[in-house]
Amino acid sequence: MQSFFTVRGISASSLSKLLKEQLNSLRERLFPRLWTPVSTVRTCTSLSSHPGAGPVWNLGRLNHVAIAVPDLEKARAFYKNVLGAEVGEPVPLPEHGVSVVFVNLGNTKMELLHPLGSDSPIAGFLKKNKAGGMHHVCIEVDNINVAVMDLKEKKIRILSEEAKIGAHGKPVIFLHPSDCGGVLVELEQA
Ligand SMILES: [Co+2]
């Protein structure tokens, strides 16, 4: 639609086009690296398969951050009494070789892990990190089996052949830290 409003002989539509072009070139100069399309971002709103594109999986919420601690009671007391967090009792999980204290943070939780039994997966970690340290982060996925297939295809190393039942009774996998920016990443079926 043609506008009759003009500024010094320039119509409103060409003025707005001119301004838009100026703004875009300014934006490209100021934020060259941010000036990329965001269409590749996947969210959990679409849980179905995309026809023709093969099965898909989506990353969801941060489920927990796991911290390996050399002294579970001391770590529990720190989060409870010093930081004032909502902290549970220690829970022995012999099938996973750990005792766990859950720290509830509202939007996510932390898990304080301490070795249990002779074959604990975090004993070696504590040997290398005497004061303890961040052991892994756990992110939810909507379809863990499809995630496994897709990640294998993308040459991301997975620490088990297939998903196993994790500490919350749900299937989990662990991705090799060297393929994930130096952090052990656990994916858990939501
Ligand atoms: Co975990």
Backbone and ligand atoms as CSV (ligand in chain L), in Angstrom:
chain,resi,resn,atom,element,x,y,z
A,1,MET,N,N,0.840,-1.185,0.000
A,1,MET,CA,C,0.000,0.000,0.000
A,1,MET,C,C,0.881,1.242,0.000
A,2,GLN,N,N,0.539,2.186,-0.862
A,2,GLN,CA,C,1.348,3.408,-0.967
A,2,GLN,C,C,0.949,4.390,0.123
A,3,SER,N,N,1.959,4.936,0.818
A,3,SER,CA,C,1.657,5.913,1.855
A,3,SER,C,C,1.756,7.301,1.264
A,4,PHE,N,N,0.914,8.224,1.731
A,4,PHE,CA,C,0.967,9.586,1.232
A,4,PHE,C,C,1.820,10.471,2.123
A,5,PHE,N,N,2.288,9.867,3.244
A,5,PHE,CA,C,3.105,10.647,4.168
A,5,PHE,C,C,4.530,10.734,3.626
A,6,THR,N,N,5.066,11.949,3.508
A,6,THR,CA,C,6.431,12.096,2.994
A,6,THR,C,C,7.267,13.006,3.887
A,7,VAL,N,N,8.579,12.751,3.906
A,7,VAL,CA,C,9.515,13.648,4.599
A,7,VAL,C,C,10.508,14.125,3.554
A,8,ARG,N,N,10.506,15.425,3.283
A,8,ARG,CA,C,11.384,16.026,2.256
A,8,ARG,C,C,11.373,15.209,0.974
A,9,GLY,N,N,10.193,14.859,0.581
A,9,GLY,CA,C,10.057,14.178,-0.698
A,9,GLY,C,C,10.277,12.688,-0.640
A,10,ILE,N,N,10.621,12.114,0.544
A,10,ILE,CA,C,10.809,10.668,0.646
A,10,ILE,C,C,9.551,10.070,1.259
A,11,SER,N,N,9.027,9.035,0.636
A,11,SER,CA,C,7.808,8.434,1.169
A,11,SER,C,C,8.129,7.665,2.448
A,12,ALA,N,N,7.116,7.458,3.274
A,12,ALA,CA,C,7.320,6.766,4.551
A,12,ALA,C,C,7.874,5.373,4.341
A,13,SER,N,N,7.404,4.684,3.282
A,13,SER,CA,C,7.864,3.304,3.083
A,13,SER,C,C,9.342,3.264,2.698
A,14,SER,N,N,9.784,4.196,1.819
A,14,SER,CA,C,11.205,4.150,1.469
A,14,SER,C,C,12.070,4.648,2.610
A,15,LEU,N,N,11.507,5.566,3.442
A,15,LEU,CA,C,12.236,6.035,4.610
A,15,LEU,C,C,12.453,4.872,5.584
A,16,SER,N,N,11.401,4.062,5.775
A,16,SER,CA,C,11.521,2.949,6.715
A,16,SER,C,C,12.472,1.896,6.165
A,17,LYS,N,N,12.474,1.706,4.819
A,17,LYS,CA,C,13.397,0.754,4.193
A,17,LYS,C,C,14.849,1.226,4.389
A,18,LEU,N,N,15.033,2.509,4.217
A,18,LEU,CA,C,16.362,3.116,4.370
A,18,LEU,C,C,16.868,2.929,5.804
A,19,LEU,N,N,15.979,3.207,6.768
A,19,LEU,CA,C,16.348,3.071,8.182
A,19,LEU,C,C,16.703,1.623,8.508
A,20,LYS,N,N,15.903,0.692,7.968
A,20,LYS,CA,C,16.129,-0.733,8.221
A,20,LYS,C,C,17.498,-1.161,7.689
A,21,GLU,N,N,17.833,-0.673,6.479
A,21,GLU,CA,C,19.136,-1.012,5.888
A,21,GLU,C,C,20.280,-0.461,6.730
A,22,GLN,N,N,20.104,0.793,7.194
A,22,GLN,CA,C,21.130,1.427,8.037
A,22,GLN,C,C,21.332,0.629,9.321
A,23,LEU,N,N,20.199,0.238,9.919
A,23,LEU,CA,C,20.219,-0.492,11.184
A,23,LEU,C,C,20.904,-1.844,11.011
A,24,ASN,N,N,20.580,-2.533,9.908
A,24,ASN,CA,C,21.180,-3.850,9.647
A,24,ASN,C,C,22.692,-3.759,9.467
A,25,SER,N,N,23.124,-2.726,8.725
A,25,SER,CA,C,24.572,-2.634,8.480
A,25,SER,C,C,25.285,-2.256,9.772
A,26,LEU,N,N,24.638,-1.421,10.615
A,26,LEU,CA,C,25.199,-1.059,11.908
A,26,LEU,C,C,25.306,-2.305,12.788
A,27,ARG,N,N,24.255,-3.103,12.777
A,27,ARG,CA,C,24.214,-4.318,13.602
A,27,ARG,C,C,25.298,-5.309,13.173
A,28,GLU,N,N,25.481,-5.429,11.852
A,28,GLU,CA,C,26.513,-6.339,11.340
A,28,GLU,C,C,27.904,-5.880,11.752
A,29,ARG,N,N,28.082,-4.541,11.792
A,29,ARG,CA,C,29.397,-4.036,12.174
A,29,ARG,C,C,29.635,-4.206,13.679
A,30,LEU,N,N,28.574,-3.981,14.478
A,30,LEU,CA,C,28.728,-4.056,15.934
A,30,LEU,C,C,28.780,-5.493,16.449
A,31,PHE,N,N,27.928,-6.363,15.909
A,31,PHE,CA,C,27.835,-7.743,16.411
A,31,PHE,C,C,28.019,-8.754,15.287
A,32,PRO,N,N,29.191,-8.750,14.634
A,32,PRO,CA,C,29.333,-9.632,13.460
A,32,PRO,C,C,29.132,-11.102,13.795
A,33,ARG,N,N,29.578,-11.511,15.025
A,33,ARG,CA,C,29.509,-12.930,15.338
A,33,ARG,C,C,28.125,-13.348,15.827
A,34,LEU,N,N,27.350,-12.354,16.290
A,34,LEU,CA,C,25.997,-12.680,16.763
A,34,LEU,C,C,25.001,-12.664,15.624
A,35,TRP,N,N,25.447,-12.167,14.484
A,35,TRP,CA,C,24.554,-11.963,13.364
A,35,TRP,C,C,24.422,-13.245,12.546
A,36,THR,N,N,23.954,-14.294,13.197
A,36,THR,CA,C,23.788,-15.575,12.533
A,36,THR,C,C,22.365,-16.053,12.727
A,37,PRO,N,N,21.870,-16.825,11.765
A,37,PRO,CA,C,20.505,-17.323,11.924
A,37,PRO,C,C,20.401,-18.288,13.108
A,38,VAL,N,N,19.253,-18.348,13.762
A,38,VAL,CA,C,19.087,-19.207,14.937
A,38,VAL,C,C,18.194,-20.409,14.628
A,39,SER,N,N,17.994,-20.678,13.344
A,39,SER,CA,C,17.052,-21.734,12.986
A,39,SER,C,C,17.534,-23.121,13.383
A,40,THR,N,N,18.844,-23.265,13.706
A,40,THR,CA,C,19.348,-24.590,14.060
A,40,THR,C,C,19.107,-24.919,15.530
A,41,VAL,N,N,18.670,-23.944,16.325
A,41,VAL,CA,C,18.423,-24.206,17.749
A,41,VAL,C,C,17.219,-25.134,17.896
A,42,ARG,N,N,17.436,-26.206,18.664
A,42,ARG,CA,C,16.340,-27.151,18.871
A,42,ARG,C,C,15.786,-26.976,20.278
A,43,THR,N,N,14.518,-27.101,20.417
A,43,THR,CA,C,13.935,-26.991,21.755
A,43,THR,C,C,13.084,-28.216,22.022
A,44,CYS,N,N,12.635,-28.331,23.270
A,44,CYS,CA,C,11.848,-29.499,23.663
A,44,CYS,C,C,10.385,-29.365,23.293
A,45,THR,N,N,10.014,-28.293,22.592
A,45,THR,CA,C,8.596,-28.115,22.296
A,45,THR,C,C,8.138,-29.100,21.225
A,46,SER,N,N,9.070,-29.543,20.381
A,46,SER,CA,C,8.694,-30.497,19.346
A,46,SER,C,C,9.278,-31.858,19.694
A,47,LEU,N,N,8.415,-32.795,20.040
A,47,LEU,CA,C,8.892,-34.105,20.452
A,47,LEU,C,C,8.706,-35.140,19.352
A,48,SER,N,N,8.093,-34.733,18.242
A,48,SER,CA,C,7.801,-35.711,17.193
A,48,SER,C,C,8.979,-35.835,16.239
A,49,SER,N,N,8.921,-36.846,15.390
A,49,SER,CA,C,9.943,-36.993,14.361
A,49,SER,C,C,9.647,-36.031,13.223
A,50,HIS,N,N,10.696,-35.489,12.655
A,50,HIS,CA,C,10.497,-34.628,11.496
A,50,HIS,C,C,10.433,-35.511,10.262
A,51,PRO,N,N,9.342,-35.484,9.518
A,51,PRO,CA,C,9.231,-36.369,8.363
A,51,PRO,C,C,10.348,-36.118,7.367
A,52,GLY,N,N,10.991,-37.184,6.931
A,52,GLY,CA,C,12.017,-37.062,5.899
A,52,GLY,C,C,13.386,-36.746,6.462
A,53,ALA,N,N,13.463,-36.263,7.704
A,53,ALA,CA,C,14.759,-35.870,8.266
A,53,ALA,C,C,15.290,-36.935,9.218
A,54,GLY,N,N,14.623,-38.070,9.323
A,54,GLY,CA,C,15.047,-39.099,10.265
A,54,GLY,C,C,14.573,-38.761,11.659
A,55,PRO,N,N,14.732,-39.701,12.577
A,55,PRO,CA,C,14.275,-39.430,13.943
A,55,PRO,C,C,15.127,-38.353,14.605
A,56,VAL,N,N,14.517,-37.547,15.458
A,56,VAL,CA,C,15.257,-36.479,16.131
A,56,VAL,C,C,15.134,-36.642,17.633
A,57,TRP,N,N,16.049,-36.020,18.325
A,57,TRP,CA,C,15.973,-35.958,19.783
A,57,TRP,C,C,16.257,-34.541,20.197
A,58,ASN,N,N,15.819,-34.186,21.375
A,58,ASN,CA,C,15.972,-32.813,21.834
A,58,ASN,C,C,16.546,-32.777,23.239
A,59,LEU,N,N,17.408,-31.813,23.439
A,59,LEU,CA,C,17.999,-31.585,24.738
A,59,LEU,C,C,17.003,-30.828,25.611
A,60,GLY,N,N,16.925,-31.188,26.890
A,60,GLY,CA,C,15.971,-30.521,27.783
A,60,GLY,C,C,16.650,-29.784,28.922
A,61,ARG,N,N,16.092,-29.929,30.122
A,61,ARG,CA,C,16.559,-29.177,31.288
A,61,ARG,C,C,17.873,-29.738,31.835
A,62,LEU,N,N,18.571,-28.885,32.585
A,62,LEU,CA,C,19.710,-29.366,33.375
A,62,LEU,C,C,19.129,-30.154,34.543
A,63,ASN,N,N,19.419,-31.447,34.630
A,63,ASN,CA,C,18.862,-32.266,35.702
A,63,ASN,C,C,19.670,-32.132,36.985
A,64,HIS,N,N,20.987,-32.265,36.888
A,64,HIS,CA,C,21.818,-32.057,38.077
A,64,HIS,C,C,23.279,-31.796,37.710
A,65,VAL,N,N,23.981,-31.251,38.683
A,65,VAL,CA,C,25.435,-31.117,38.606
A,65,VAL,C,C,25.982,-32.012,39.712
A,66,ALA,N,N,26.892,-32.922,39.352
A,66,ALA,CA,C,27.415,-33.871,40.337
A,66,ALA,C,C,28.807,-33.453,40.782
A,67,ILE,N,N,29.011,-33.430,42.090
A,67,ILE,CA,C,30.293,-33.044,42.677
A,67,ILE,C,C,30.829,-34.251,43.442
A,68,ALA,N,N,32.055,-34.644,43.147
A,68,ALA,CA,C,32.690,-35.726,43.911
A,68,ALA,C,C,33.319,-35.105,45.152
A,69,VAL,N,N,33.040,-35.689,46.316
A,69,VAL,CA,C,33.568,-35.114,47.567
A,69,VAL,C,C,34.308,-36.182,48.368
A,70,PRO,N,N,35.435,-35.811,48.985
A,70,PRO,CA,C,36.196,-36.785,49.777
A,70,PRO,C,C,35.553,-37.055,51.137
A,71,ASP,N,N,34.754,-36.109,51.640
A,71,ASP,CA,C,34.104,-36.264,52.942
A,71,ASP,C,C,32.635,-35.863,52.788
A,72,LEU,N,N,31.762,-36.857,52.743
A,72,LEU,CA,C,30.347,-36.599,52.430
A,72,LEU,C,C,29.666,-35.781,53.525
A,73,GLU,N,N,29.932,-36.105,54.791
A,73,GLU,CA,C,29.289,-35.385,55.903
A,73,GLU,C,C,29.729,-33.921,55.942
A,74,LYS,N,N,31.020,-33.713,55.681
A,74,LYS,CA,C,31.554,-32.353,55.691
A,74,LYS,C,C,30.924,-31.532,54.552
A,75,ALA,N,N,30.840,-32.152,53.366
A,75,ALA,CA,C,30.261,-31.461,52.211
A,75,ALA,C,C,28.776,-31.183,52.453
A,76,ARG,N,N,28.095,-32.153,53.055
A,76,ARG,CA,C,26.666,-32.002,53.350
A,76,ARG,C,C,26.453,-30.834,54.318
A,77,ALA,N,N,27.300,-30.782,55.357
A,77,ALA,CA,C,27.192,-29.717,56.363
A,77,ALA,C,C,27.467,-28.348,55.738
A,78,PHE,N,N,28.406,-28.309,54.785
A,78,PHE,CA,C,28.727,-27.036,54.126
A,78,PHE,C,C,27.505,-26.504,53.370
A,79,TYR,N,N,26.895,-27.366,52.548
A,79,TYR,CA,C,25.747,-26.902,51.757
A,79,TYR,C,C,24.563,-26.560,52.660
A,80,LYS,N,N,24.376,-27.355,53.745
A,80,LYS,CA,C,23.221,-27.167,54.621
A,80,LYS,C,C,23.420,-25.959,55.550
A,81,ASN,N,N,24.551,-25.932,56.256
A,81,ASN,CA,C,24.713,-24.945,57.324
A,81,ASN,C,C,25.367,-23.653,56.863
A,82,VAL,N,N,26.323,-23.746,55.934
A,82,VAL,CA,C,27.012,-22.527,55.495
A,82,VAL,C,C,26.231,-21.837,54.385
A,83,LEU,N,N,25.794,-22.637,53.394
A,83,LEU,CA,C,25.076,-22.023,52.268
A,83,LEU,C,C,23.559,-22.007,52.477
A,84,GLY,N,N,23.082,-22.752,53.478
A,84,GLY,CA,C,21.647,-22.739,53.775
A,84,GLY,C,C,20.785,-23.427,52.741
A,85,ALA,N,N,21.342,-24.412,52.058
A,85,ALA,CA,C,20.578,-25.112,51.015
A,85,ALA,C,C,19.681,-26.190,51.628
A,86,GLU,N,N,18.700,-26.606,50.833
A,86,GLU,CA,C,17.821,-27.714,51.222
A,86,GLU,C,C,18.554,-29.009,50.868
A,87,VAL,N,N,18.950,-29.755,51.893
A,87,VAL,CA,C,19.856,-30.892,51.705
A,87,VAL,C,C,19.230,-32.161,52.278
A,88,GLY,N,N,19.345,-33.275,51.540
A,88,GLY,CA,C,18.782,-34.539,52.016
A,88,GLY,C,C,19.780,-35.343,52.827
A,89,GLU,N,N,19.309,-36.513,53.281
A,89,GLU,CA,C,20.183,-37.448,54.007
A,89,GLU,C,C,21.025,-38.209,52.982
A,90,PRO,N,N,22.183,-38.751,53.398
A,90,PRO,CA,C,22.968,-39.574,52.459
A,90,PRO,C,C,22.190,-40.819,52.028
A,91,VAL,N,N,22.233,-41.114,50.736
A,91,VAL,CA,C,21.534,-42.276,50.181
A,91,VAL,C,C,22.573,-43.228,49.583
A,92,PRO,N,N,22.688,-44.462,50.114
A,92,PRO,CA,C,23.629,-45.403,49.506
A,92,PRO,C,C,23.054,-46.003,48.224
A,93,LEU,N,N,23.837,-45.961,47.148
A,93,LEU,CA,C,23.417,-46.568,45.880
A,93,LEU,C,C,24.486,-47.594,45.488
A,94,PRO,N,N,24.458,-48.782,46.149
A,94,PRO,CA,C,25.535,-49.762,45.928
A,94,PRO,C,C,25.679,-50.182,44.470
A,95,GLU,N,N,24.554,-50.212,43.728
A,95,GLU,CA,C,24.630,-50.631,42.318
A,95,GLU,C,C,25.373,-49.611,41.465
A,96,HIS,N,N,25.523,-48.382,41.977
A,96,HIS,CA,C,26.285,-47.367,41.247
A,96,HIS,C,C,27.623,-47.056,41.910
A,97,GLY,N,N,27.893,-47.734,43.037
A,97,GLY,CA,C,29.172,-47.546,43.715
A,97,GLY,C,C,29.334,-46.169,44.342
A,98,VAL,N,N,28.207,-45.550,44.728
A,98,VAL,CA,C,28.284,-44.219,45.343
A,98,VAL,C,C,27.278,-44.060,46.487
A,99,SER,N,N,27.620,-43.181,47.410
A,99,SER,CA,C,26.644,-42.629,48.345
A,99,SER,C,C,26.362,-41.215,47.860
A,100,VAL,N,N,25.096,-40.810,47.894
A,100,VAL,CA,C,24.716,-39.515,47.318
A,100,VAL,C,C,23.957,-38.675,48.336
A,101,VAL,N,N,24.276,-37.388,48.355
A,101,VAL,CA,C,23.449,-36.421,49.081
A,101,VAL,C,C,22.870,-35.485,48.022
A,102,PHE,N,N,21.541,-35.358,48.012
A,102,PHE,CA,C,20.898,-34.475,47.044
A,102,PHE,C,C,20.759,-33.077,47.655
A,103,VAL,N,N,21.183,-32.064,46.890
A,103,VAL,CA,C,21.030,-30.669,47.295
A,103,VAL,C,C,20.007,-30.047,46.344
A,104,ASN,N,N,18.863,-29.636,46.903
A,104,ASN,CA,C,17.795,-29.114,46.053
A,104,ASN,C,C,17.974,-27.611,45.856
A,105,LEU,N,N,18.044,-27.202,44.588
A,105,LEU,CA,C,18.253,-25.785,44.295
A,105,LEU,C,C,17.035,-25.141,43.637
A,106,GLY,N,N,15.924,-25.809,43.609
A,106,GLY,CA,C,14.731,-25.231,42.996
A,106,GLY,C,C,14.682,-25.467,41.501
A,107,ASN,N,N,15.582,-24.827,40.740
A,107,ASN,CA,C,15.543,-25.021,39.287
A,107,ASN,C,C,16.298,-26.268,38.857
A,108,THR,N,N,17.180,-26.779,39.714
A,108,THR,CA,C,17.921,-28.007,39.425
A,108,THR,C,C,18.407,-28.562,40.754
A,109,LYS,N,N,19.264,-29.569,40.715
A,109,LYS,CA,C,19.839,-30.033,41.972
A,109,LYS,C,C,21.326,-30.331,41.799
A,110,MET,N,N,21.978,-30.471,42.945
A,110,MET,CA,C,23.359,-30.920,42.943
A,110,MET,C,C,23.381,-32.271,43.608
A,111,GLU,N,N,24.314,-33.094,43.188
A,111,GLU,CA,C,24.488,-34.397,43.821
A,111,GLU,C,C,25.913,-34.472,44.345
A,112,LEU,N,N,26.031,-34.663,45.662
A,112,LEU,CA,C,27.348,-34.827,46.261
A,112,LEU,C,C,27.638,-36.326,46.263
A,113,LEU,N,N,28.668,-36.726,45.531
A,113,LEU,CA,C,28.971,-38.154,45.352
A,113,LEU,C,C,30.191,-38.547,46.166
A,114,HIS,N,N,30.066,-39.692,46.842
A,114,HIS,CA,C,31.194,-40.229,47.598
A,114,HIS,C,C,31.298,-41.717,47.264
A,115,PRO,N,N,32.533,-42.234,47.094
A,115,PRO,CA,C,32.668,-43.644,46.703
A,115,PRO,C,C,32.033,-44.592,47.717
A,116,LEU,N,N,31.428,-45.653,47.200
A,116,LEU,CA,C,30.850,-46.697,48.045
A,116,LEU,C,C,31.294,-48.039,47.464
A,117,GLY,N,N,31.902,-48.857,48.289
A,117,GLY,CA,C,32.375,-50.162,47.819
A,117,GLY,C,C,33.729,-50.051,47.150
A,118,SER,N,N,34.237,-51.194,46.685
A,118,SER,CA,C,35.615,-51.238,46.173
A,118,SER,C,C,35.710,-50.841,44.702
A,119,ASP,N,N,34.577,-50.867,43.990
A,119,ASP,CA,C,34.615,-50.639,42.545
A,119,ASP,C,C,33.835,-49.371,42.174
A,120,SER,N,N,34.126,-48.274,42.892
A,120,SER,CA,C,33.365,-47.047,42.656
A,120,SER,C,C,33.877,-46.292,41.438
A,121,PRO,N,N,32.950,-45.788,40.589
A,121,PRO,CA,C,33.387,-45.040,39.402
A,121,PRO,C,C,34.038,-43.698,39.740
A,122,ILE,N,N,33.881,-43.224,40.978
A,122,ILE,CA,C,34.483,-41.910,41.286
A,122,ILE,C,C,35.716,-42.005,42.185
A,123,ALA,N,N,36.100,-43.220,42.557
A,123,ALA,CA,C,37.293,-43.381,43.398
A,123,ALA,C,C,38.536,-42.852,42.684
A,124,GLY,N,N,38.685,-43.196,41.412
A,124,GLY,CA,C,39.830,-42.740,40.626
A,124,GLY,C,C,39.843,-41.229,40.483
A,125,PHE,N,N,38.664,-40.652,40.301
A,125,PHE,CA,C,38.538,-39.193,40.177
A,125,PHE,C,C,39.036,-38.509,41.445
A,126,LEU,N,N,38.652,-39.062,42.619
A,126,LEU,CA,C,39.069,-38.458,43.892
A,126,LEU,C,C,40.570,-38.647,44.158
A,127,LYS,N,N,41.110,-39.723,43.580
A,127,LYS,CA,C,42.546,-39.938,43.727
A,127,LYS,C,C,43.305,-38.807,43.020
A,128,LYS,N,N,42.768,-38.394,41.853
A,128,LYS,CA,C,43.415,-37.324,41.082
A,128,LYS,C,C,43.028,-35.941,41.604
A,129,ASN,N,N,41.865,-35.851,42.228
A,129,ASN,CA,C,41.372,-34.560,42.730
A,129,ASN,C,C,41.089,-34.709,44.220
A,130,LYS,N,N,42.128,-34.547,45.004
A,130,LYS,CA,C,42.055,-34.866,46.439
A,130,LYS,C,C,40.997,-34.043,47.183
A,131,ALA,N,N,40.813,-32.790,46.774
A,131,ALA,CA,C,39.855,-31.925,47.467
A,131,ALA,C,C,38.437,-32.111,46.925
A,132,GLY,N,N,38.279,-33.002,45.933
A,132,GLY,CA,C,36.981,-33.163,45.262
A,132,GLY,C,C,36.901,-32.250,44.060
A,133,GLY,N,N,35.765,-32.268,43.380
A,133,GLY,CA,C,35.609,-31.396,42.213
A,133,GLY,C,C,34.360,-31.749,41.437
A,134,MET,N,N,34.085,-30.936,40.403
A,134,MET,CA,C,32.896,-31.213,39.608
A,134,MET,C,C,33.115,-32.483,38.795
A,135,HIS,N,N,32.239,-33.454,38.953
A,135,HIS,CA,C,32.412,-34.748,38.296
A,135,HIS,C,C,31.679,-34.816,36.960
A,136,HIS,N,N,30.423,-34.410,36.930
A,136,HIS,CA,C,29.684,-34.374,35.653
A,136,HIS,C,C,28.470,-33.459,35.733
A,137,VAL,N,N,27.954,-33.113,34.565
A,137,VAL,CA,C,26.661,-32.428,34.491
A,137,VAL,C,C,25.689,-33.375,33.806
A,138,CYS,N,N,24.427,-33.311,34.214
A,138,CYS,CA,C,23.405,-34.194,33.629
A,138,CYS,C,C,22.302,-33.360,32.996
A,139,ILE,N,N,22.088,-33.600,31.701
A,139,ILE,CA,C,21.055,-32.869,30.953
A,139,ILE,C,C,20.019,-33.870,30.465
A,140,GLU,N,N,18.744,-33.504,30.570
A,140,GLU,CA,C,17.661,-34.405,30.137
A,140,GLU,C,C,17.533,-34.414,28.615
A,141,VAL,N,N,17.102,-35.558,28.093
A,141,VAL,CA,C,16.795,-35.656,26.661
A,141,VAL,C,C,15.432,-36.331,26.514
A,142,ASP,N,N,14.753,-36.044,25.420
A,142,ASP,CA,C,13.415,-36.609,25.261
A,142,ASP,C,C,13.432,-38.015,24.670
A,143,ASN,N,N,14.527,-38.415,24.033
A,143,ASN,CA,C,14.591,-39.766,23.462
A,143,ASN,C,C,16.032,-40.269,23.486
A,144,ILE,N,N,16.387,-40.959,24.549
A,144,ILE,CA,C,17.791,-41.296,24.757
A,144,ILE,C,C,18.317,-42.292,23.729
A,145,ASN,N,N,17.467,-43.204,23.268
A,145,ASN,CA,C,17.942,-44.197,22.294
A,145,ASN,C,C,18.265,-43.546,20.951
A,146,VAL,N,N,17.447,-42.600,20.562
A,146,VAL,CA,C,17.711,-41.869,19.319
A,146,VAL,C,C,18.957,-40.995,19.498
A,147,ALA,N,N,19.107,-40.428,20.706
A,147,ALA,CA,C,20.299,-39.615,20.993
A,147,ALA,C,C,21.559,-40.462,20.855
A,148,VAL,N,N,21.530,-41.692,21.373
A,148,VAL,CA,C,22.685,-42.596,21.287
A,148,VAL,C,C,23.049,-42.835,19.823
A,149,MET,N,N,22.051,-43.185,19.012
A,149,MET,CA,C,22.306,-43.462,17.581
A,149,MET,C,C,22.901,-42.242,16.893
A,150,ASP,N,N,22.283,-41.084,17.152
A,150,ASP,CA,C,22.706,-39.850,16.496
A,150,ASP,C,C,24.134,-39.463,16.908
A,151,LEU,N,N,24.423,-39.566,18.202
A,151,LEU,CA,C,25.745,-39.151,18.693
A,151,LEU,C,C,26.836,-40.098,18.206
A,152,LYS,N,N,26.508,-41.409,18.130
A,152,LYS,CA,C,27.478,-42.372,17.598
A,152,LYS,C,C,27.818,-42.010,16.152
A,153,GLU,N,N,26.769,-41.649,15.403
A,153,GLU,CA,C,26.963,-41.271,14.003
A,153,GLU,C,C,27.851,-40.019,13.902
A,154,LYS,N,N,27.725,-39.139,14.887
A,154,LYS,CA,C,28.517,-37.894,14.889
A,154,LYS,C,C,29.882,-38.092,15.537
A,155,LYS,N,N,30.232,-39.367,15.797
A,155,LYS,CA,C,31.562,-39.725,16.326
A,155,LYS,C,C,31.826,-39.170,17.720
A,156,ILE,N,N,30.764,-38.966,18.493
A,156,ILE,CA,C,30.921,-38.593,19.902
A,156,ILE,C,C,31.043,-39.901,20.681
A,157,ARG,N,N,32.104,-40.024,21.475
A,157,ARG,CA,C,32.312,-41.277,22.206
A,157,ARG,C,C,31.350,-41.389,23.390
A,158,ILE,N,N,30.682,-42.538,23.476
A,158,ILE,CA,C,29.748,-42.807,24.571
A,158,ILE,C,C,30.385,-43.889,25.432
A,159,LEU,N,N,30.316,-43.717,26.765
A,159,LEU,CA,C,31.076,-44.592,27.656
A,159,LEU,C,C,30.423,-45.960,27.872
A,160,SER,N,N,29.275,-46.214,27.255
A,160,SER,CA,C,28.672,-47.548,27.315
A,160,SER,C,C,28.057,-47.837,25.949
A,161,GLU,N,N,27.832,-49.120,25.659
A,161,GLU,CA,C,27.281,-49.495,24.354
A,161,GLU,C,C,25.863,-48.935,24.175
A,162,GLU,N,N,25.088,-48.988,25.286
A,162,GLU,CA,C,23.717,-48.475,25.226
A,162,GLU,C,C,23.355,-47.833,26.559
A,163,ALA,N,N,22.154,-47.235,26.617
A,163,ALA,CA,C,21.724,-46.559,27.841
A,163,ALA,C,C,21.557,-47.570,28.978
A,164,LYS,N,N,21.945,-47.129,30.189
A,164,LYS,CA,C,21.792,-47.962,31.385
A,164,LYS,C,C,20.900,-47.231,32.371
A,165,ILE,N,N,20.312,-47.982,33.295
A,165,ILE,CA,C,19.474,-47.330,34.302
A,165,ILE,C,C,20.379,-46.593,35.301
A,166,GLY,N,N,20.121,-45.288,35.457
A,166,GLY,CA,C,20.970,-44.445,36.298
A,166,GLY,C,C,20.451,-44.327,37.722
A,167,ALA,N,N,20.995,-43.360,38.463
A,167,ALA,CA,C,20.698,-43.194,39.888
A,167,ALA,C,C,19.239,-42.816,40.164
A,168,HIS,N,N,18.533,-42.325,39.136
A,168,HIS,CA,C,17.134,-41.938,39.359
A,168,HIS,C,C,16.163,-42.943,38.756
A,169,GLY,N,N,16.689,-44.140,38.422
A,169,GLY,CA,C,15.815,-45.178,37.860
A,169,GLY,C,C,15.452,-44.924,36.403
A,170,LYS,N,N,16.149,-44.005,35.756
A,170,LYS,CA,C,15.863,-43.705,34.341
A,170,LYS,C,C,17.093,-44.013,33.499
A,171,PRO,N,N,16.908,-44.335,32.213
A,171,PRO,CA,C,18.059,-44.640,31.357
A,171,PRO,C,C,18.981,-43.428,31.203
A,172,VAL,N,N,20.283,-43.698,31.322
A,172,VAL,CA,C,21.274,-42.627,31.160
A,172,VAL,C,C,22.437,-43.113,30.291
A,173,ILE,N,N,23.165,-42.178,29.710
A,173,ILE,CA,C,24.445,-42.470,29.060
A,173,ILE,C,C,25.433,-41.388,29.478
A,174,PHE,N,N,26.719,-41.702,29.359
A,174,PHE,CA,C,27.756,-40.706,29.636
A,174,PHE,C,C,28.562,-40.478,28.367
A,175,LEU,N,N,28.828,-39.195,28.079
A,175,LEU,CA,C,29.617,-38.830,26.897
A,175,LEU,C,C,31.040,-38.517,27.319
A,176,HIS,N,N,31.981,-38.948,26.500
A,176,HIS,CA,C,33.404,-38.788,26.823
A,176,HIS,C,C,33.756,-37.310,27.032
A,177,PRO,N,N,34.408,-36.977,28.149
A,177,PRO,CA,C,34.754,-35.569,28.423
A,177,PRO,C,C,35.547,-34.908,27.297
A,178,SER,N,N,36.431,-35.678,26.649
A,178,SER,CA,C,37.263,-35.069,25.600
A,178,SER,C,C,36.438,-34.622,24.399
A,179,ASP,N,N,35.233,-35.195,24.258
A,179,ASP,CA,C,34.366,-34.782,23.151
A,179,ASP,C,C,33.378,-33.701,23.585
A,180,CYS,N,N,33.437,-33.307,24.875
A,180,CYS,CA,C,32.445,-32.363,25.423
A,180,CYS,C,C,33.123,-31.221,26.160
A,181,GLY,N,N,34.174,-30.695,25.582
A,181,GLY,CA,C,34.840,-29.537,26.187
A,181,GLY,C,C,35.449,-29.820,27.546
A,182,GLY,N,N,35.852,-31.070,27.767
A,182,GLY,CA,C,36.548,-31.385,29.020
A,182,GLY,C,C,35.625,-31.713,30.186
A,183,VAL,N,N,34.317,-31.800,29.923
A,183,VAL,CA,C,33.367,-32.103,31.004
A,183,VAL,C,C,32.635,-33.411,30.701
A,184,LEU,N,N,32.601,-34.304,31.689
A,184,LEU,CA,C,31.816,-35.531,31.553
A,184,LEU,C,C,30.343,-35.135,31.524
A,185,VAL,N,N,29.643,-35.536,30.469
A,185,VAL,CA,C,28.239,-35.149,30.307
A,185,VAL,C,C,27.354,-36.390,30.382
A,186,GLU,N,N,26.396,-36.360,31.289
A,186,GLU,CA,C,25.415,-37.452,31.405
A,186,GLU,C,C,24.128,-36.973,30.729
A,187,LEU,N,N,23.549,-37.836,29.908
A,187,LEU,CA,C,22.236,-37.544,29.328
A,187,LEU,C,C,21.237,-38.487,29.973
A,188,GLU,N,N,20.138,-37.967,30.436
A,188,GLU,CA,C,19.123,-38.783,31.119
A,188,GLU,C,C,17.777,-38.657,30.413
A,189,GLN,N,N,17.131,-39.812,30.212
A,189,GLN,CA,C,15.789,-39.820,29.637
A,189,GLN,C,C,14.851,-39.007,30.545
A,190,ALA,N,N,14.164,-38.011,29.985
A,190,ALA,CA,C,13.280,-37.149,30.804
A,190,ALA,C,C,12.058,-37.924,31.266
L,1,CO,CO,CO,24.506,-38.024,37.480
